[in-house]
């Protein structure tokens, strides 16, 4: 009897983890493109993905920025919103992303930094609330893209995505990212549909001035 109960609980737990992942994967169908095929939108959003101890971008962050740079060079976007964590003086994801983008030929005037994109939810929420983004191309790896697309679309940013998988990542890292994504996706659905947390906010900083607004 106890074993049966444990098996039922284990099955329910597995469903709790897998169903949200399935929901976001189905939601992303038809919204994922290559750099060449993605429909043009004014803004690309790049999500932070960690830094090395010297402050430089990790491989997955490097690939995200490189994919966004390709989008800019291909004329697919006018601006790149680089969103990451900057809670600590010696940890600045957006600044590292900017330096990398500049080295890849993206002009500084095309780069917009969001220093409070601590999580995917925060980045999507702030993209609209602070930066006035209503549609975007999301740039991230395959494992993360369904959740990012789901969140941004539910938070008012009509989004399509471009996968930034540009190399063979370590198998242990890929396994960790996918396992972590199961839990993160459960939390994402909870937040966007039930708890509705507010991220760090502030004064609006629209990337593009509203139509009809006068120039300073």
C-alpha positions as semicolon CSV with decimal commas, in nm:
position;residue;x (nm);y (nm);z (nm)
1;X;0,000;0,000;0,000
2;X;0,275;0,244;0,093
3;X;0,467;0,156;-0,222
4;X;0,156;0,218;-0,431
5;X;0,108;0,559;-0,271
6;X;0,472;0,646;-0,331
7;X;0,445;0,544;-0,696
8;X;0,132;0,755;-0,741
9;X;0,301;1,054;-0,578
10;X;0,607;1,005;-0,797
11;X;0,389;0,991;-1,109
12;X;0,205;1,306;-1,006
13;X;0,534;1,481;-0,939
14;X;0,662;1,381;-1,280
15;X;0,346;1,518;-1,443
16;X;0,386;1,846;-1,256
17;X;0,733;1,878;-1,404
18;X;0,662;1,757;-1,757
19;X;0,323;1,910;-1,839
20;X;0,439;2,274;-1,812
21;X;0,736;2,191;-2,035
22;X;0,498;2,038;-2,287
23;X;0,268;2,340;-2,271
24;X;0,549;2,585;-2,344
25;X;0,691;2,363;-2,620
26;X;0,354;2,349;-2,795
27;X;0,310;2,723;-2,751
28;X;0,646;2,782;-2,920
29;X;0,558;2,580;-3,230
30;X;0,563;2,797;-3,541
31;X;0,744;3,077;-3,357
32;X;1,105;2,958;-3,390
33;X;1,316;3,060;-3,690
34;X;1,669;3,082;-3,819
35;X;1,839;3,421;-3,849
36;X;1,773;3,422;-4,223
37;X;1,407;3,323;-4,201
38;X;1,282;3,516;-3,898
39;X;1,043;3,801;-3,980
40;X;1,192;4,142;-3,912
41;X;1,098;4,317;-3,588
42;X;1,237;4,638;-3,446
43;X;1,384;4,486;-3,130
44;X;1,575;4,171;-3,040
45;X;1,590;4,068;-2,674
46;X;1,900;3,886;-2,550
47;X;1,876;3,712;-2,213
48;X;2,169;3,703;-1,971
49;X;2,339;3,367;-1,919
50;X;2,622;3,405;-1,672
51;X;2,976;3,537;-1,668
52;X;3,317;3,389;-1,601
53;X;3,508;3,508;-1,295
54;X;3,694;3,762;-1,508
55;X;3,362;3,919;-1,610
56;X;3,360;3,786;-1,966
57;X;3,066;3,609;-2,128
58;X;3,018;3,235;-2,090
59;X;2,988;3,032;-2,413
60;X;2,607;3,031;-2,414
61;X;2,594;3,406;-2,351
62;X;2,855;3,462;-2,623
63;X;2,640;3,267;-2,867
64;X;2,328;3,464;-2,778
65;X;2,502;3,794;-2,840
66;X;2,658;3,664;-3,161
67;X;2,317;3,555;-3,292
68;X;2,172;3,896;-3,207
69;X;2,462;4,064;-3,388
70;X;2,382;3,854;-3,693
71;X;2,020;3,968;-3,674
72;X;2,131;4,329;-3,668
73;X;2,371;4,288;-3,960
74;X;2,099;4,111;-4,159
75;X;1,868;4,408;-4,110
76;X;1,621;4,204;-3,906
77;X;1,625;4,439;-3,605
78;X;1,701;4,804;-3,531
79;X;1,785;4,769;-3,163
80;X;1,914;4,494;-2,935
81;X;1,786;4,493;-2,577
82;X;2,047;4,318;-2,365
83;X;1,896;4,215;-2,035
84;X;2,085;4,063;-1,745
85;X;2,180;4,069;-1,380
86;X;2,372;4,357;-1,222
87;X;2,290;4,320;-0,854
88;X;2,655;4,321;-0,753
89;X;2,934;4,567;-0,829
90;X;3,160;4,297;-0,971
91;X;2,889;4,121;-1,172
92;X;2,749;4,306;-1,473
93;X;2,596;4,089;-1,744
94;X;2,457;4,374;-1,960
95;X;2,794;4,553;-1,970
96;X;2,971;4,232;-2,075
97;X;2,709;4,173;-2,342
98;X;2,753;4,525;-2,473
99;X;3,132;4,493;-2,497
100;X;3,097;4,167;-2,684
101;X;2,839;4,311;-2,923
102;X;3,064;4,609;-2,995
103;X;3,350;4,372;-3,076
104;X;3,117;4,193;-3,320
105;X;3,044;4,513;-3,507
106;X;2,715;4,624;-3,353
107;X;2,714;5,005;-3,316
108;X;2,665;5,143;-2,967
109;X;2,352;5,335;-3,068
110;X;2,182;5,003;-3,153
111;X;2,240;4,860;-2,803
112;X;2,002;4,909;-2,510
113;X;2,090;4,774;-2,166
114;X;1,853;4,642;-1,901
115;X;2,044;4,605;-1,576
116;X;1,755;4,447;-1,385
117;X;1,681;4,145;-1,603
118;X;1,756;3,905;-1,321
119;X;1,526;3,632;-1,451
120;X;1,343;3,554;-1,775
121;X;1,015;3,672;-1,621
122;X;1,174;4,002;-1,520
123;X;1,325;4,057;-1,864
124;X;0,995;4,001;-2,042
125;X;0,797;4,210;-1,794
126;X;1,043;4,501;-1,807
127;X;1,073;4,486;-2,185
128;X;0,717;4,614;-2,211
129;X;0,674;4,805;-1,883
130;X;1,004;4,996;-1,895
131;X;1,125;4,986;-2,255
132;X;0,791;4,997;-2,435
133;X;0,857;4,682;-2,640
134;X;0,538;4,527;-2,779
135;X;0,695;4,283;-3,025
136;X;1,039;4,128;-3,041
137;X;1,271;3,854;-3,157
138;X;1,394;3,654;-2,858
139;X;1,749;3,522;-2,876
140;X;1,849;3,228;-2,659
141;X;1,929;2,857;-2,672
142;X;1,682;2,585;-2,768
143;X;1,636;2,459;-2,412
144;X;1,534;2,805;-2,289
145;X;1,342;2,943;-2,586
146;X;0,998;2,782;-2,519
147;X;0,980;2,931;-2,169
148;X;1,105;3,270;-2,287
149;X;0,851;3,278;-2,570
150;X;0,569;3,171;-2,340
151;X;0,648;3,434;-2,080
152;X;0,701;3,724;-2,318
153;X;0,387;3,648;-2,515
154;X;0,180;3,620;-2,196
155;X;0,328;3,943;-2,061
156;X;0,235;4,150;-2,365
157;X;0,539;4,121;-2,590
158;X;0,439;3,950;-2,915
159;X;0,746;3,736;-2,972
160;X;0,914;3,497;-3,210
161;X;1,247;3,331;-3,142
162;X;1,586;3,252;-3,287
163;X;1,789;2,967;-3,143
164;X;2,146;3,061;-3,048
165;X;2,294;2,712;-3,033
166;X;2,622;2,768;-3,219
167;X;2,848;2,500;-3,080
168;X;2,847;2,165;-2,905
169;X;2,813;2,246;-2,536
170;X;2,937;2,013;-2,265
171;X;2,698;1,724;-2,212
172;X;2,696;1,775;-1,837
173;X;2,602;2,140;-1,888
174;X;2,323;2,055;-2,132
175;X;2,183;1,798;-1,888
176;X;2,192;2,047;-1,603
177;X;2,028;2,321;-1,811
178;X;1,743;2,093;-1,918
179;X;1,680;1,959;-1,569
180;X;1,684;2,311;-1,430
181;X;1,446;2,417;-1,704
182;X;1,184;2,171;-1,582
183;X;1,164;2,346;-1,246
184;X;1,197;2,693;-1,399
185;X;0,905;2,625;-1,634
186;X;0,679;2,515;-1,350
187;X;0,766;2,836;-1,168
188;X;0,713;3,044;-1,483
189;X;0,359;2,919;-1,531
190;X;0,284;2,975;-1,164
191;X;0,407;3,333;-1,180
192;X;0,246;3,436;-1,507
193;X;-0,093;3,281;-1,430
194;X;-0,124;3,289;-1,051
195;X;0,121;3,490;-0,839
196;X;0,199;3,778;-1,083
197;X;0,512;3,907;-0,902
198;X;0,644;4,254;-0,978
199;X;1,009;4,275;-1,082
200;X;1,232;4,573;-1,011
201;X;1,073;4,863;-1,197
202;X;1,144;5,232;-1,246
203;X;1,076;5,518;-1,481
204;X;0,984;5,426;-1,839
205;X;1,272;5,436;-2,086
206;X;1,107;5,366;-2,422
207;X;1,348;5,241;-2,685
208;X;1,150;5,422;-2,953
209;X;0,958;5,742;-2,872
210;X;0,582;5,715;-2,904
211;X;0,440;5,820;-3,239
212;X;0,377;6,191;-3,242
213;X;0,616;6,262;-2,953
214;X;0,837;6,563;-3,006
215;X;1,214;6,522;-3,014
216;X;1,413;6,682;-2,730
